[in-house]
Structure formats: C-alpha cells, structure tokens
Amino acid sequence: MKLKPLKISAELESVSYESVVADEDQIFDGIEINDAELLDTDLRRLISYNSVIKNSNLSNNEFDNADLTDTRFINCDFSNTVFNGASVHNVEFINCKMIGVSFDESRIKNVKFQGSLLNLSGISESKLESVLFEHARMVTADFYNNKFKNIGFENCDLTEARFFDTSLKGVDISSSHFESLSIKREDLEGCIVSSIQAIQMAALMGLVVKDD
C-alpha cells in the first residue's frame, strides 16, 4: 500500500524544546526538535507542518483539536496521549511508543504508523482514509464506530484487537497475526484474510471446520 510522500523541507531549523514550550502560539513550522521532554504538557490546538520531531517524550499529553500536517515523528513516546478532535494529515509515526494513545472524533488521512507500539490504543468515532499500519503491535487495540477507507494492516500483531461498528470491508489483514479477535459478523464481511485466518475466523464465529 502506497501513501503520498510527506512535503518536508530538506533543511529544517533545529530548535530546543525550551523554546517550544515558551511559544504560546504552539506553532511548529519548518523545524526539527530532538530529545525534547514534553510530557504532561497541554498541546491543545497545536499546529504543526513541515516539521520533524525525534527521540522525544510526548507522553500524557493533550493534543485536543491539534492540526498536524506534513509532520514526521521518529522514536517518540506518546503513551497515554489523547488526540480528541485532531486533524492528522500527511503524518508518519516511525518507531513510536503509543501505548494507550487515544484518537477520538479525529480525522486521519494519509498517515503511516510504522514499527510502532499501539497496544491498548483506541480509535473511536473517527474518519480514517489512506492509513497504513505497518509492522505495528496493536494488542488489545480498540476501534469503535469508525469510517474506514483505503486502510492497510501489514505484518501487524492484532491479537485481541476489538472492532465494534467498524467495517473491515476491503481491508487486507492477511499478512497480520492474531490469536483472537473481537468483531461482529457484519463488520467482517468483505475483509481480506489468509486461508489460515479464515479458519480462525470460522472458529471465532462458532463454526466447526471439518476436513474430508
């Protein structure tokens, strides 16, 4: 699954996290932040575009109504961070720790979660379009009442993930792994699975598979 490349300048201004915290406008524009400690920070209404944030602690934050565009996060910790009503477009989360992260009533488009840890994460009542989860661990992740369009799960761990009122029609999970999965039969219709997964799904639905 291919996504549109991010529009990030080759040369960015390197800034310290102290200057970021001191900026009341909360606007990241053409900057690179490295080794920042921004935990327990109110980042509501943050605007970020054409920027890279690396090796930073962003855990226990509030990104309510944040507007993230053409931004790359690398090796960042977002544990227990809340994105309520956020607009996340053309963004990459690379090797990020996102345990317990929450996206509620958000708009997520052209976004990649690569090599990231999303156990216990939750995405609810959100619109997702052209979103790729790649080599991501998503154990006990919750998806509730979302609209999916062009979504990919490639080589992910979906063990005990839960999909409620979130249709997987046209979604390919065949390369991903799960020991168990919670999903209603109607939300599973049209999902693309491997032959082994089909047997697992049948067992989850209470069917008995009998070989001749």
Secondary structure, 3 states (H helix, E strand, C coil): CCCCCCCCCCCCEEECHHHHHHCCCCEEECEEEECCECCCCECCCCEEEEEEEECCECCCCECCCCEEEEEEEECCECCCCEEECCEEEEEEEECCECCCCEEECCEEEEEEEECCECCCCEEECCEEEEEEEECCECCCCEEECCEEEEEEEECCECCCEEEECCCCCCCECCCCECCCEEECHHHHCCCECCHHHHHHHHHHCCCCCCCC
